[in-house]
Amino acid sequence: MVACEQLRVVRCGGSWLSGSRAAFSADSKYLLCSSGDYIKVYSTATEECLHVLQGHKNLVTGIQLNPTNHLQLYSWSLDGTIKLWDFMDGILIKTFVIGFNLYAFYALANFENSGFLIIPKDGDKKTGVFQLVTVALPKVPGQEVEAKEMELVLEGINSSPKCTAFGRDGEYVVSVLELHLVVCFFKKKKMYRFSLGSKFKSGTTSLFTCVACHPKEDCIATGHKDGKIRLWRNFDHRREYTFSTMHWHHDEVMNLAFSVEGTSLLSGGVESVLVQWRDAKKEFLPRLGSTIQHISVSPDGTYLCTSHSDNKIVIIHSNLKVAGMIQGLSKGNQIKTGLMVDPRTKALVMNGKPGHLQFYSLQNDKQLYNLDIVHQEYIHQQGLNQVEVVKAAFDSKGNWLATVEQRQEGDAELELQMKLWAYDEQTQSFTLNTRINMPHENHITAMCFRCTDETENTTPTLVTASNDGRFKVWMLVVESDGEDQNKTWTCDFVGSYHNYRATNCCFCEDGSLLAVSFDKIVTVWDSETWDLKCTFCHPPGTILSLCFGRLSCSKYLLGSTNTGSLCCWNLLSCTLEWSAQLNVTVLQPDCLSENIAAISCNSEFSDVFVFKPSEPRPFCMQRRICRGRVLWAIFVPREVPESISSEKYQWLNQSQFYFLTETHELMTFSTKTPEERLTPSSRQLAVEENFPVTPFYLLLGKHQQQAKETRETSNTPVQSNMAPESPAIKELLHTPAHVLPSAAYLCPIFINSLLVPKTSKRIDEIPNEVEMESDGGEEDSEEETDIAEEVHPDASGLAESLEEVIPKLSKAQERELRKLRKLDYSWVSAL
């Protein structure tokens, strides 16, 4: 019986990599970081994601290596559990169920069977009061264990893990909140509280933002909102404490970290500069791109890494040279361009870092590149209005990209610019072709390219709609200048309708019709003559989105309004086919089928409805897909079509549906379980025999796997030149060098194991050779001949493999064996 398939909402990729501090493995070969409700393991050498640890049911808020076993990893989550992993093999060892939202967990070597947690007081985060507690981690059988035995340490602390740190050998804990610093000694059972309020009149500028403890000395480093760093000493006496001040950052210090030996202090902030303090001397690593949120140092001191607000992790050598970068899906404050698909790379395209478009591979969960649109240096200054990319669109072949950038400060004049980019085959990227200043007199509300078939030879056409009450048609003009051809874009037609604001525009599937909405009215135009064909104005309400049906439903036009109506018009009869009250926020058609997805928001959750325009009743409904509104959605064609058996979910066979939530989480639908969603490379052991999984290793492994499958499926035995199962090779490669015999002894055995035996010699030929070598013909009886004839044909391949293991006998030894075999052993049965 086939199990019933269920549709699940999953985080697909692009989750925050910089939400918590990353961790290095003990040998610095691997970098581990949280990503949504997963933990990802990256290679520091290749920056490739080796495998993903899945098991948490909510956001992972932090990770830490097990201080008593460097091959194990602790992770904790808002689902109220702490999980212990063998991250090298991707195996979940144990789950400790706490029952509260976990914001931080600290495992110390001196506290082997317990740890420290930051949890909300009384389990209610709405109170805003958090406390540090110890929790006993029982060592009992079973993979899931309840850990309910807790003891209060500190109350009224900051929920951020950056504001709590443990001192040398875990002798004390330090926590900062607002203008107060608290130090609690465990053995002395004493607590000291220090305040900056009485000494400083600067008010909120001296607020504590982060804290770090020296690994070898009794020294505390604190970061402050005014950009200062203070080093505290003698804090075991309430009145004799001292501190020194260092200042470079012009804004708040976001994080601090000491080196492994404590010889230097690292700091970072909004300046995108990593500062290394060594005896009051400063070294800088500038231009890291965005605000530094976390700093991590590897256990052996080889590497350090910085986590940034644009969802990237920079791997840095100890000499402050950048070694690599792991870039996730960059998420700005607003995604104004929406979600698009590059027709060439099938990458997801959207706003990236300021002034850029990012191209993100959904299959590999990896950013391909950033395309600089505005060509201006971004200034990190709060409240400064800078140039933004607000619109973008691709043509159907991926040859052209249109972008719109704007800037407006208060009531000042609008700065508007449209750019057309041509794809360059040599550079494999887009290059600027045409720049148009002020293409409209007001904000551009929509833009789209005319759909063209690959077999058609039509002129590329772009349409823009604006709040100035006009839509403009831009066409590519080719001018011949001798042998060279100059391509440029020019305005070919300007249309309007009673000076209403043009809010949306879209072409039908074959490009013959253009639909433009003007406030509450939808107009349909002929794309050849630009004549107005018909208008639709029912029901009342401003049109928010428009789309044509496709394939067998190409005669329908759909639109959603601000009053919550979803309308479907028949273009042949020019009538309203049907309407529904759904409060649609996103209307997205699938480019490979007739299916259309409509996402509505009711109260605090969003629902999705999938339907065909020819049938007003949706064939798939998924309730409560996320909390809050869905901002954007897109259908992405699959490289390999899925085979979903359930008819209800077959709309996901050709394309995968992605949507972006208010919290900028990229989500998708899947009918597979978490185990089935893992790719083969994620399922396999990430590290085999301590060798890193490099691209060359993966290529070699694939070749070996194909060779193995060929040998298994082939009817004839295949002889490997390398004989990987040979005892000689195993002895040479797997025996420790200090116990190996001499090379002179191993070399002949190794060379002989590589030789390919003659294929002409088979078992059925051996009796003939023996006959010639025996003293008499009677020694080779008919019994031996019958036995040789009864051997299965496939046994010849087995015999070849045995020839490598069984040493070859001399002729005299073979004769002695035959004589022994002739002896009568029937007397044994009488015993």
N, C-alpha and C positions, 0 to 999 in steps of 0.2 A: 504493500500500500504506500502510495506517494504522500509524503507529508504536505500539508497545506502551506503554500507560500504566504509570507507576511511581508508587508512593505514597512521598512524601517527608515527612520530619519537619522542620518549619521553625519558626523563632521567628516568631510571628505579630505580636505587638505587646507593649507594656508592658515591653520590655527596658530595662536601666538606661541612663538618660540622664546620670546623674551619676557614672558609673564612671571617667571621665577628664575632664580640663579641656576646656571648650568653647572655640571660637574664633570671632571675628568676622571678617567680610569687611573689606576695606580701607576701604570707605565706610560701614561699620556698618549696612548694609541687611539683612544676612543673618547668622544665627547658625548655626554648624555644630557638631554634637556626635555622638559615637559612640553607637550604640544596638545592643547585641548585636554581631552581625557586619555591621551596616550603618552608614552615616553618613547622618545626616538634616540637611537644609538647611531652616531656618525663616526666616520673615520677621520682623524685629524690630518691624515696624509692626503686623502683623495676628496674629502668633504662630501662623500657619498653616504646616504642613509643606508645602513647595513640591515637593520631590522627595527620593528616597532613592538613595544610591549603594550599589550591591550588587556584590560581587566577592570579598570575603574569605570564607574557609571556617571561620574560628574567631573568637573574641572580639576585637574591635578594642580595643586598649589605649591608643590615643591618636591625635590629629590635630594638624596644624600647617600654617599657611599657608606656601607656598613663599616664602622671603625675597627671591628674585630675580624672582618673578612673582606678583603679588598675586591673580591669577585662578586660580591653581593651589593644590592642597591635597595634603599628604602625609598618609597614614594607614598605621598599622602594626598588626600583629595577632599573636596567638599562633600563627597558621598559618605564621609565619616569612617573611612577605613585607612589603615596603614598596610601597605603590601611590601613584602620582602621578595626580591627577585634575584635569580641568577642571570644577570644581564648578558653574560657571554653566550649562554645557550637560549636565552629568552624564556626561561622557565619560572613560573610563579611558585615560590617556595611556601609562603604562608601569608595569610590575611588576618590582621588584627582588627576586629570590629570595635570601634570606639563609640559611635552613635551620635557624635557631634560634628558640625562643620569644622574641619581642620585647616588652620591658616598657616601653621608652622609646626615642624617636628625637629627635635635636636637629639641625635644619638651620640653619646660620648663613650669613649673607651673605658672610663672608670665606672660607668653605670651600664654594665653589660646587659642586664635583664630588665632595664627600664629606659625610659626616654622622657623628654620634656615636650609638652604640647602648648600651643596657643589656641584657645577655644573661647567662644563667647560665654559670658557669665550666664549660668542657668540654661545654657544651650540656646539662648535667644539672641541672635545677632542684631535684632532691632533695638535692643537696649543701648548698643554702642559701647558697652563695657566688656573688655576682654581680660583674660587672666592666663597666667603661666602655671601649669600644673605638671606634676610628675605622673607617669602612668607605668604600671608594671606590665611587662610583656611576658606572659607565662610561656614556659617551654613545655608544652603538652602535645600529645599526638593530635593529628588532624591538621588539615590545611587551613581551616577557618576557625579562629579562636576569638572569643570575646575578651576584651581588655577593659574592664570597668573599674578597676582599683586605682583611684586617683588621689592625689594629695596637693593641696594648694601651695604654691610658692610665692607668686606675686599677683596682685589684683590691680586693675586700672592701668593696663599697659596698652601700647599701640599694637594693632593687629598685624602690622607689616613685619615680616621676618627681618627686615633691614634695621629695625629699631631694637632688637634684642640680640645679645651675643654672649658667649661663654668665654671666661678667661683661661689662663694658663692651666692646663691639665684639669680643666673643669672644676677649679676650686671655687669659683664665684660666677655669678651671672649678672649681666648689666642690661638695663632697659632704660630707654629714653622716651619721654612723652612731653610734648610742648616745651616748657622751660625747665623740666626736671630730669635729673639723672639719678637712678637708683642702682646701688650695688649691694648684692646679697651674697654673703659668704656662707657656704654650706657647713664647713667644719666648725667655724666659730659661732654659727647660728646668729649672726649679726647682720643688720641692714643699715646702710648709710644712704642718705638722700641729700643731693646737692641741687641747688637752684640757681639759675642765672637771673632771676627776676629782681633780686635786691641789688645786684652789682651793675646791671645794665639798664639803661633807660631807652634802649632802642626798640622795646616792645616786641612785636612779632618777628622782627628781622633776625633775632637770635634763636629762634625756635630750632630744636633738635630735629634733624631729618634722617640721620643714620648713625650707626655705631659699629665699631670693630675693636677687637681685643688683640693685643700682641701675643704671639704664640709662645714666646720664651720669657717675657718679662711681665711685671705688673704695670701695664700701660694700656690706657684706653684712648682710642681716637674717636672723636665725634664730629660729624658734619652738621652744618647749620644752614638756615635759609638765606643768610646774608653772604654765603660763599666762603665762610671761614671754616678752618679745621682746628680743633683744639685737642691737645695731647694732655691727658690727665695722669698724674702720678700721686703716690702717697694717699690714695683714696681710702686706705684702711683706717684713716683717722679723720674724724669729722672736721677738725679745725686746721689740720696741718697739710691738707691737700694742696697741690699746685697744678697749674696747667700752663701750657705755652700755646701761642696762636700762630697759625700759618694761613696766609691768604693769597689766593690767585684767582679763584672762580668769581665771576661777576654776578652769578646767580646761585641758587641753592645747590648744595652738594648732594648728588643723588645717591652715591654709594661709595663705600670705603672698603679696602681689603689690604691686609698685610701680606708680604711675601712669605714663603714657607719658613725661612729662618728669621723673619722679622727685620731684615736689614733695610727694607724699603716699605713705603706706604703708597698705595695706588688710590687715586680719586678720579671721579668723573661727574659730569653734569650736563647741562643743556648746551654747553659750548661745543660739544662733539669732540672734545680733546681729552685724551687720557694723560693724567699727570702722575709722574713718579717722584715721590719725595724721598730723598736720601740725605740725611744729615742737613736738613734745611736747604739742600740744593734740589733744583727742579729739572726734570727731563720731560719732554712733551712728545706725544704722538698725536698730531692734529688731523683735521679733515676726515673724521671717521663717519661723517654723513648725517648723524642725528643724535638725539639725546642719549647719553649712556645711562642705563637704568640699573644694570647689575655688573659686578666684576667678580670673576672667579679665577683662582690660581690652581694649577695642577699640583698633585701631591709631591712630585719630584722636582717641581720648580722649572720644568722645561718650557711650559706654555702658560699663558693666561688668556682669558677671553672676556670680551665685553658684550653685553646684551643691550640692544638699542630699541628705541621707540618705533622704528620703522620695520620691526619684526625681523631683525637679522642678528647674527652672532659673528663677531670678528675674532678669529684665532690669531694670537700674537705671540711671537717668540719672547723669551725673557729679556732680550736686548732691544725690545720695543720695535721690532720689525714685523709687519703683518705677514702671517703665514698662510692665511686662507679666510674665506668668508662663507657662511651658510645663510642664504637669504630666503626667508619665507615670503608669503604673500604680503606685500606692503599695504598697510591700511592707513590712509590718511584720515583727517577729520570728517571729510565728506567724499562720497563717490558720486561725482556729478556726471561723469560720462556714461554711467551704467555699465553693464556687463556685455562684452562683445567677444566674438570668436574670430581669430585670425584664420582666414580660409586656407592659408598655406601651411602653417605649423599646427593648426587646431589648438593653439594656446589661448588661454583666457586673457583678455585685454581689458584694462581698467586704469583708473587713476593710480599712480604709484607715489613715489616721493614727489614733493612739490615741483610742479612744472614738467612732470614726466608722465609717460604712459608705460606701464609695466606689462611684459609678456610673460605669462606664468603657465608652465606645463602642469596640467592637472593629472596626467598619467604618472609623472615622476615627482609630483609635489615639489617643484623646484622652479625658481625664477630663471627665465631664459636670458632676458636683458631688459634694460630700461631705455626708452627712446626719449631723448631730451627734446621737448617741444618748444619751450619758451626761450631757451638759450640765455638764461639769466641766472646769476648767482643768487641762491636763496639766503636771505638775511634772517638770522635767528633773533627776532625781536618781537615781543608780544605786542599785539594790537596793530602791527604794521600790515596794511593791505598790499598783497603782492599779486602778481599775475597768476591766474588760475586757468587750467585746462577744463572747460565746462562741457564740451561736446566733442564727439569723435565718431567716425563711421568708416567701414571698409566697403569696397565694392565686392561683387560676388566672386571675383577671381583672385582677390588679394593683391591686385596690381596697384591700387590707389588707396590712400588713407587721407581723410579730411578731418581737420581738427579746428576747434574754435577756442581761443583764449581771450580772457577779458580781465579788466581791472577797473574798479570804481570805488572811490573813497568818498563816503558821505554823499553829498549832493553835487559832487564834482562831475565833470563830463565823463561819459562812459568811454573807456578805451577798449576797442573791439578789433580783433584780427582773426582772419581765417587763413589757414594754410593747407595746401594740397601737397601730399607727399607721394612720390613714385617709388616703387620697389626696385632696388638695384640688385641684379642677379650676382654681380661680382662681390659686393660687400655683404650680401644676404641681409640687407636692412633697408629701411626707407630713407630716402634723401629728399630734401625740400625742393619742390618744383615751382610752386606759385605762392606768393604771399599777397593777400588782399586786405587792405586796411579799411575798416568800417564797411563791411559788406552790407550791413543794415544800420538803420538809425536807432535801433533799440536792441534789447537782448534777443539772441537767437534761441528759439524754443525747441526746434527739432531740425534734423537733417538726415537725408537718406540718399543712397545711390540707386539708380535705375537698375533693376534686375535684368541680366542678360544671360542668354544661353551660351555655352562654350562654342557652339557651332556658328553663332551669329557674329557678324562683324559690324556691330553698332558703335556709335560714338559714345564714350563714357559720359554719363549725365549725373549731375548732383543737384538736389533740391534742398533749399534752406527755407525755414519758416521763422517769422519773427513777430515780436510784439508791436512792431511798427505797422502791422496790418497788411503785410505783403509776404508773398513767397517768391523766391527767385530761382530760376533754372540756370545752372552753370554747366557749360559744355567744353570739352577739350578741343582745342584748335591746334592743328599741326601746320606750321609754316616752314616751307622749304627754303633753305638758304644755301644754294649750291648743293653740295653733297650732304650737308648737315640738315637735320630736321629739328626745329625748335617746337616743343610742346608747351602750351600754356592754357590756362583756363580763363574763360570770359563769360560774362552774363549774357544769356540768350533770350530770356523772357522774364517778365515781372507780372505776377498776377495778384489780384485782391478780390475781396467780396465785401462790399458795403463798409469798407474801412474797419471791419472787425479784426480783432487780434488773431493772427494765425498761430495756432497752438500745437498742431501735429501734422505730420505728412508721412505717407508711405506709398510704395508702388505695389501693384499686383504681381503675381508670380511671373508672368511673361513680360512685364514692363509696359504693357499697352495702356494702362490706366494709372492715374495718380489721384490719391485721395488726400485732401487737405481740410482740416477742421478749422473753422473760424468761430471761436467761442462755443455757441450752442448749435452751430450748423455744420454739417459735413458736406463738402463739395467734391465732385468727381470730375476729373479733367482727362481729355485725350492727350496722351504723351507725344503724339506725332504733330498735331496741329495746335495743341494747348487750348482747345475749345472746351468750355464748360458743358458737361453732359447732363448732369442732374445734381440735385441737392436733397439732403435728408435733414429734417429738423425735429424729429420726434423720438423719444420724449424730451422734455425740457431739461436743461442742465449742461454745464460746460463740459466739453469733450476732454477727457484726460488721456486716452490712448486709443489708437486705431490700428487695425491689422486686417489684411485680406485672408480669405480662406485659400487653401492650396489643394492641388491635385483635383480630386473629384468634387471638392467644395470650393472651387475657385470663383464661383458665382456669388459668394457671400462676402459681405463687409461687416466687420464687427467693431464696436466702440463702447467704451465705458465712460460714465459721466460722474461728476462730483456729487450727484444726488444718490449714487449707489446703484444706478441702472446699468445692466449689460444688454446691449441691443445688437440684433443681427438683421441686416438688410439684404434683400434679394436684389442683385444688380440687374437681373433680366426683367423683373416686373417692377422694379423701383418702389418696392413696398417694404414695410417692416415685417420680417418673417416671424420673429419672436423677441421677447424681452424678459429679463429676470432681475429681481432685486437682490443683489449679492454684496454690495459695498466692495466692489473690485478695486484693489490697489495696484495689481500688476496683471497685465494681459500679454501672454507670450506664446506665439505660434511655433510649432516644430517645423523646421525647414525640410524635413524628410518625410513628413506624413501630413494627414489632414488634422491631426490632433492640435488642440489649443488648451493651454493651462491658464486658468484664472485663479488668482490668489485674493482672498477676501480677508478682512480683519474685522472681527467682532469682539467687542470688549477687550480682553487682554491677550487673546490668542489669534493666530492666523490659520485659515483653512485653505486647501487647494482643491480645485475642481477641474477634471480633465474631460473634455467633450469634443465632439465634432460639430461644426456649424450646422450641418444638415439635421442634427438631432438635438433638440433643446435640453434633453435630460442627460446629465453627465454620466459616463460609464465608470468613472473612478472618483471617489471622494476620500480625502484624507484630512481628518480633523486634527486641530491643535498640533500643527507641525512645528510651531515654535511660539515662544512668548513675544508679544509685541508685533509690530508691523514688519512685513517683508519689503525691503527697499527695491531690489532688482531680482530678476530671474533670467535664465537663459537655457536653451536646449543646446547641448554639445554633441555632435555626431560621434558615435563610437568607432574606434578603429576596427574592432571585431564585434559584430552584432551578438547580443546576448540571446539565449534561448530560454525565455521565461515561459513556463508551461501554463501558468494561470492567465486566462483570457483577460482578466481584469487589469493585469499589470503589463500586458504586452506592448503598451505604449512606450515602455522603456527599452524595448528590444533594439531599436535603431539609434536612439539618442538617449543621453543621460541628462537629467534635469537638475540644475543647480540653482540655488537661491541664496541671497545675501540678507541677513537679518539686521535689525537696528543696531545690534552690538557688533556688527561687521564680522559675523561668523558665517563662513561659507558652508552651506549644508547641501545634502543631496539625498536621494532615495536609493534604497538597495533592498533586494529580496534575499540577499545572502546573510548568513550569520557572520559574526566577527571573525570566526576561524576561517570561513570560506572566503572572506574578503581579502585575507592575507595573500600576497603574491608568493610564488614559489621561492623567490629570493628572500622574502621576509620569513617564510616558514622554515627555511633551512638554517642550520647552525651558522651563525654569523661569522664565527671564527673557527676554522677547522685546523687543528694542530697548530694553533697560535700564529697562523699566517693571515695577514690582512687581506680582505676581499677587495683587491684592486681590479680595475677593468681588465687587465691582462689575465688575472686569476679567473675572473668570470668567463672570459673567452676560452681559456684552456679547459675550465671545468665543463663548459657546454660541449666542447669538442670531445672530451672524454666520455660524457654522457651519451652523445650521439654514437660514438664508437661502441659503447656498451650495448645500446639498444640494437645496433646493427648485428652484433654478435648473438644477441638473444633471439632476434627474429629470423636470422638466417638459418636455412636448413643445413648448410655445409659449415663445418667448423672453421673459424677464422683464427689464424695464429698471430698473436701479437708479437711484434719485434722486441718490445721491451719486457715482456713476460713479467708484469707487475706482481703476480702471485708467486714468483720464484723465491724459494727460501734464501738463495744467495743474495738477491736484491734486498729482501727484508732484513737479512742480517747486516748487510752493508749500510743500509739507510736508517735503521731503527735501533741499532745497538749503540750505546754510548761509546764515544771515541776512545776513552781511556781503558776500556776492556776489550776492544777489538783485537783480533789476531793481526799479525804483520800483513802489510800490503802484498808482500810476495806470495803469501798463502791465499789471500782472498782474490787476487787478480785473476788467476786461471779459472776459478769457480765462477766469478762474475762474467768473464768473457764467454765461457761455455754456455752460461744461461741465456746469453743474447743470441746465440747461434740458432738459426732456423733449421730444424731437421728436414731431411729429404721427404717430400710429399709422396714420392713414388713407392716408398717402403711402407707396407701395411702388414697387419697381423696375418692375413691369409698367405703372405709370402714367406713368413718365418719358417713353417714346417719344411718347405722346399730347401731352404738353406741348411736346416738341421740335417736333412737327409744326406746332403752331400758331405757334411762334416762328420757324420756318425760312423762308427766302426762297421755296422751292418744295417741292412735295410729293414730287418725285422724289428729293430728298436723303435721305429716309428710306426706304431700300430694304427689300426683303423679307428680306434677310440679317439686318439688325438686328432685325427683328421675330421671326425664327426664333431668334436668339440669346437674345432676351429671354424667349421662351416656354420655352426649354430650361433656364432657371435653376431649380435645386431649390427647393422651397417653404421649406426651412430657411434658404436664403440670405437671406431677408428679415430674419431676426434678425441675420445677419452684417452686412448693409448698414446696419442701424441703428447697430451699434457702430462701423462705419467712419465714419459721418457725424460722430462726435465727434472723430475724429482727422484726417480729410481736410478741409482748408478748403473752403468752398463757393465754386464758380466763378461768375463773372458770366455773363450771357447771351451777351455777345460772345465771351468765352473759350470757352464751350461750342461755339459755332458754328465757331470756328477749329479746335478739336480734331476736330470732325466732318469738316471739310474735309481735315485732315491724314490722317485715317483712310481717306478715299476714295482717296488717292494710290496709284498702282501701284508697289510696291516689288519686283516680280518680277525686275528687272535685277540685284538683289543676288545672286540664286542663280547667275548666270553667273560671278560672281567666285570 
